[in-house]
């Protein structure tokens, strides 16, 4: 039912090779690698070699993260984007990730739409030249300059950019943004994680609270995943946990496997 993936943020203490091996043992179809961990991308390995190593292990490089803040366009952001595109092409990554500004600036009505339009218009020719897809990830935080999937889709369509831009549906951010349409046919990646602390208000939920999905999940991961699958989504569903307690697990593989089986067990009756 699920095309499972693993984001390196879930196990940032593992080197690239060990991360690939973990994903393989968990039955993942592929991985997402990141340039924002406290280590060189691919641990300094040549991107072409890193991509081949993943393929040799039977894994796809679903995504390469990230450019931030992509919708605050500048020569520096453009240079970061060109570099990420070049790395993605070298390693064979299928997508790159674009993260919106998240510091409370550029959030005003009119301003945020204009900034998004400028960025997509500038990025589109680069993606066309590289024959690459970029994933835009709306963030549900109140400080985010792009919270709405609908707003992103409307801007992408207005610029005729649907062939090169898709969305990330992140179950955490979807919950923080009060839900809304899920756009399964316009989604290129799903990120999953849970918040289980009962004392947190939604407004107080942060990345460091994102743990493995279990029966205490408050984000309705099962409902969100089931809705996406029922609506025809067939792309990767990638585990992305930021919580230090997940990063420090003594048996991360065992806990991840148990969580994955929990999700599968909850989805099976819905698919029957």
ABEGO torsion letter per residue (X at the ends): XBBBBBBAAABAABBAAAAAAAAAAAGBABBBBBAABBBBBGGGBBAAAAAAAAAAAGBBBABBOBBOBAABBBAAAAAAAAAAAAAAAAAGBABBBBBBBAAGBGABBGAAAAAAAAAAAAAAAAAAAAGBBBBBBBBABAABABABAAAAAAAAAAAGAAAABBBBBBAAAAAAAGEEBAGAAABABBBBBBBABAABBAAABBAAABBBBBAABAAGAAAAAAAAAAAGBABBBBBBBABAAAAABABAAAAAAAAAAAAAAAAAAAAX
